[in-house]
Amino acid sequence: MPIYEKRTYDIVVGQMPEVIRLYKEEGWPILVAGGYAEHLVGYFTSDTGRLHQLVHMWRFDDDADRRAFWSGLFADDDFMKFAVQIRSCISAQDVQLLNPAPWGPRP
């Protein structure tokens, strides 16, 4: 059964334009070039409720697949150079693992 990982980053007020720029110009191209984007369900920004959040959802075959993915991504020098640039824009991070319900669509 697949598992989904939801990562929510609280962005420092006023820094969302910089986060979006960095992801568009550097982060996303690195994810695509490294083959990491194939696990991505989607990226989202909050518009209501808690504002200034960047949310991304990932799909993995199982926990071993998830752990291998993050190990590989964090070993990617280009991605880590991008991560260093974006860290000062993030004030908090929440990671939640989700199992799909036994009904309904699965992305």
JOSUL-V690232 format. One record per run of one state. SS is the DSSP state (2 for helix, 1 for strand, 0 for the rest). FROM is the first residue (numbers start at 1). LEN is the number of residues. If there is no record, write none. Layout:
# JOSUL-V690232
SS:FROM:LEN
SS:FROM:LEN
This chain:
# JOSUL-V690232
0:1:2
1:3:9
0:12:4
2:16:18
0:34:2
2:36:4
1:40:6
0:46:7
1:53:8
0:61:2
2:63:12
0:75:2
2:77:11
0:88:2
1:90:10
0:100:8
